[in-house]
Amino acid sequence: MKIRIGYDLVYQCAQATPMILTLNVHYTRSSDLQRPDLLHCVPRVPMSMYRDGFGNWCTRVVAPAGRTRFTADAIISDHGRPDPVVPEAQQHAVETLPEETLVYLIGSRYCDTDNLSDVAWKMFGSGPTGWPRVQAICNFVHQHIAFGYEHARPSRTAFEAFNEKRGVCRDFAHLAITFCRCLNIPARYCTGYLGDIGVPAAPLPMDFAGWMEVYLGGAWHVFDPRNLQPRIGRVLIARGRDAADVPISMTFGPNVLESFKVWTDEITPATAKGAP
């Protein structure tokens, strides 16, 4: 299947403002791009790209004073299958984990493990391990947090999400990641595109999505406590310890995000004319 993905972001800056943008499709999906997700900036300004410490593509730019628009409109091929489910995947003993996974056991900006360790062990420590344990965590988080864009707050930690019982997809992911880390399961935050492919369309504006990957059985596996069910057409942009590592934009000066649009739609015969 083919999916049209893209965004249209408009910033208003009071002065020339350096920015780091994390908006390109992850390198692991770059070979699937049939039309590249080239970042266009209006007005045109110099841009440079680099890979950060987690392997994500980042773009450096200095937005001029006034209005700056960033857009991309790409087409990507996808296998069209739901996220894999591997219920037999086992949890590793910490001493056998690969070194590159260990950073995802440690508390981070939004995943405050020190505040939730006792809760995690009381709630999930006596149950099954491996995939069933992570699924139990996701089931709890999905039921515990009420979703709503009006609940969004960029400073909310996992502990606060647990107590406030509300948030957006990043809060679902942060709480589930934190529980996993408390139980010695490496877990990392992911952001990307996730449309309503294969499920009833939600009457909400499209946004970038947040989910998590968990290391079980010698591999990383997708879990999505916000949506709970395996989904079709998930397109990764970036991974990190939590949302602080993968913001769509990191700005170094006063600014206002004036307009924000994201799209991710399956290309069908009826829509193909709109995706040249």
C-alpha positions as a printed Julia matrix, in Angstrom:
276×3 Matrix{Float64}:
   0.0     0.0    0.0
   0.98    3.65  -0.42
   0.5     6.38   2.16
   0.7    10.12   1.67
   2.37   11.79   4.65
   3.33   15.37   5.39
   2.95   18.5    7.44
   2.51   22.26   7.19
   3.89   24.22  10.16
   3.95   27.98  10.52
   6.03   29.73  13.18
   6.01   33.41  14.12
   9.37   34.52  15.51
  10.1    37.82  17.25
  13.71   37.71  16.03
  16.05   35.49  14.04
  15.7    32.16  15.87
  17.9    29.04  15.58
  15.86   25.83  15.36
  16.49   22.09  15.29
  13.7    20.24  13.47
  13.09   16.5   13.83
  10.61   15.91  11.04
  12.16   13.54   8.5
  11.14    9.9    8.24
  13.52    7.64  10.16
  16.45    6.24   8.19
  15.08    2.71   8.66
  12.13    3.68   6.45
  13.95    5.89   3.95
  14.1     3.14   1.3
  10.29    2.98   1.41
   9.88    6.6    0.34
   8.51    6.84  -3.19
   8.39   10.61  -3.03
  10.96   12.05  -0.61
   9.92   14.03   2.45
  11.95   17.08   1.44
  11.66   19.93   3.92
  10.65   23.19   2.24
  11.04   26.49   4.04
   9.33   29.78   3.14
  11.13   32.14   3.07
  14.1    30.13   1.84
  16.98   29.98   4.31
  20.11   27.8    4.56
  19.52   24.39   6.12
  21.86   21.59   7.17
  21.17   18.03   8.35
  22.84   15.72  10.83
  22.13   12.48  12.69
  21.71   12.82  16.43
  22.95   10.37  19.06
  19.86    8.17  18.62
  20.21    7.98  14.84
  17.41   10.42  14.03
  17.63   12.86  11.13
  17.64   16.47  12.34
  17.64   19.75  10.41
  19.33   22.96  11.59
  17.9    26.27  10.44
  17.76   29.89  11.57
  14.21   31.14  11.09
  14.12   34.87  10.31
  12.04   37.35  12.26
   8.41   37.14  11.23
   6.5    34.26   9.69
   8.28   31.04   8.63
   6.56   28.05   7.03
   7.92   24.49   6.99
   6.25   21.92   4.74
   6.79   18.44   3.33
   4.55   16.17   1.27
   5.79   12.6    0.72
   4.58    9.19  -0.39
   5.77    6.05   1.37
   5.22    2.37   0.65
   4.05    0.17   3.51
   3.51   -3.57   3.81
  -0.05   -2.91   4.96
   0.08   -5.36   7.87
  -0.75   -4.54  11.49
   1.99   -4.16  14.11
   3.41   -7.64  14.87
   2.25   -9.42  18.02
   4.76  -11.83  19.59
   3.2   -13.12  22.84
   6.02  -15.62  23.4
   8.72  -12.88  23.54
  10.5   -13.19  26.86
  11.97  -10.6   29.21
  15.77  -10.59  29.53
  17.7   -10.66  32.76
  19.42   -7.3   33.11
  22.9    -8.85  33.07
  22.21  -10.39  29.63
  20.87   -7.26  27.93
  22.9    -5.75  25.05
  24.78   -2.62  26.13
  22.89   -0.41  23.67
  19.6    -1.15  25.46
  20.75   -0.16  28.94
  20.13    3.57  28.47
  16.44    2.68  28.07
  16.31    1.28  31.61
  17.24    4.62  33.18
  14.9     7.4   34.26
  14.71   10.43  31.96
  13.13   13.88  31.73
   9.51   12.68  31.46
   9.96    9.08  32.6
  10.62    9.6   36.31
  11.2     6.02  37.39
  12.18    6.95  40.93
   8.62    8.16  41.58
   6.87    5.08  40.18
   9.11    2.11  41.0
   7.16    1.0   44.08
   3.85    1.41  42.24
   5.09   -0.6   39.27
   6.28   -3.54  41.35
   3.1    -3.6   43.44
   0.87   -3.53  40.36
   2.78   -5.73  37.91
   5.62   -7.42  39.81
   3.75  -10.62  40.74
   2.19  -11.22  37.34
   3.59  -12.85  34.19
   6.8   -11.55  32.66
   7.75  -10.82  29.06
   5.12   -9.83  26.51
   2.12  -10.47  28.83
   3.61   -8.13  31.43
   4.07   -5.3   28.92
   0.58   -5.91  27.57
  -0.82   -5.71  31.1
   0.94   -2.37  31.54
  -0.51   -1.06  28.27
  -3.99   -2.28  29.2
  -3.79   -0.44  32.52
  -2.45    2.8   31.03
  -5.09    2.77  28.28
  -7.85    2.54  30.89
  -6.22    4.82  33.46
  -5.62    7.92  31.32
  -8.42    9.9   29.67
  -7.32   11.16  26.25
  -7.98   14.73  25.15
  -6.03   17.4   23.27
  -7.32   19.88  25.85
  -5.28   17.93  28.42
  -1.96   18.5   26.61
   0.81   19.98  28.76
   4.44   19.87  27.62
   5.83   19.6   31.14
   3.78   16.61  32.35
   5.84   13.69  33.66
   4.78   10.05  33.86
   4.2    10.4   37.61
   1.97   13.41  37.02
   0.08   11.58  34.27
  -0.46    8.68  36.67
  -1.91   11.0   39.3
  -3.85   13.33  36.98
  -5.29   10.47  34.89
  -5.44   12.52  31.7
  -3.24   13.46  28.79
  -2.38   12.91  25.15
  -0.57   10.06  23.37
   2.86   11.08  24.67
   1.58   10.82  28.25
   0.25    7.3   27.62
   3.66    6.33  26.2
   5.63    7.99  28.99
   3.68    6.23  31.73
   3.95    2.81  30.06
   7.67    3.32  29.34
   8.27    4.28  32.95
   6.49    1.2   34.3
   8.52   -1.01  31.93
  11.82    0.54  33.02
  10.88    0.18  36.68
  10.42   -3.55  35.99
  13.82   -3.83  34.24
  12.41   -3.9   30.7
  14.14   -1.54  28.22
  11.6     0.81  26.65
  12.04    3.81  24.34
   9.81    6.59  23.07
   8.82    6.82  19.38
   7.16    9.54  17.36
   5.84    9.43  13.83
   2.81    9.29  11.58
  -0.22    7.13  12.39
  -3.41    7.61  10.42
  -6.84    6.01  10.67
  -6.01    3.2    8.26
  -8.01    0.06   9.01
  -9.94    1.65  11.88
 -12.92    4.03  12.04
 -11.82    7.59  11.38
 -11.54    9.61  14.58
 -13.33   12.98  14.58
 -10.15   14.72  15.7
  -7.5    16.77  13.88
  -4.53   14.72  12.68
  -1.34   15.02  14.71
   2.0    13.31  15.03
   1.64   10.22  17.21
   3.63    8.91  20.17
   4.11    5.23  21.04
   6.85    3.02  22.48
   9.19    0.17  21.58
  10.1    -2.47  24.16
  13.05   -4.86  24.07
  11.89   -8.46  24.52
  13.15  -11.74  23.1
  16.2   -10.19  21.45
  14.29   -7.55  19.44
  12.44   -4.26  19.74
   8.64   -4.49  19.53
   5.98   -1.8   19.05
   3.43   -1.22  21.8
   0.84    1.55  21.69
  -0.9     2.16  25.03
  -2.92    5.03  23.58
  -4.6     2.98  20.84
  -3.95   -0.44  22.42
  -4.6    -2.43  19.25
  -2.08   -3.29  16.47
  -2.31   -0.65  13.77
  -1.61   -0.41  10.04
   0.55    2.26   8.42
   2.73    3.34  11.33
   5.62    5.48   9.98
   8.5     6.16  12.36
  10.16    9.58  12.48
  12.35    9.4   15.58
  13.24    7.44  18.72
  14.64    8.56  22.06
  14.48    8.16  25.81
  11.3    10.24  25.92
   9.65   13.15  24.11
  12.39   15.54  25.22
  14.78   13.78  22.82
  12.51   13.98  19.77
  10.56   17.28  19.69
   9.33   18.27  16.23
  11.14   21.55  16.82
  13.63   22.76  19.38
  13.72   26.55  19.28
  16.29   28.87  20.77
  14.29   32.09  21.06
  10.75   33.41  21.48
   8.25   32.04  18.95
   4.63   31.06  18.44
   3.45   28.0   16.51
   0.83   29.83  14.48
  -0.48   26.93  12.37
  -0.09   23.15  12.59
  -1.33   20.58  10.07
  -0.35   16.92   9.65
  -1.66   14.37   7.18
  -1.25   10.63   6.74
  -3.7     9.03   4.32
  -3.81    5.81   2.38
  -3.66    6.42  -1.37
  -6.57    4.64  -3.03
  -7.8     4.84  -6.65
 -10.24    7.5   -5.49
  -7.5     9.65  -3.9
  -4.59    8.96  -6.25
  -5.22   12.13  -8.26
  -4.51   14.18  -5.13
  -1.09   12.58  -4.66
   0.94   13.17  -7.8
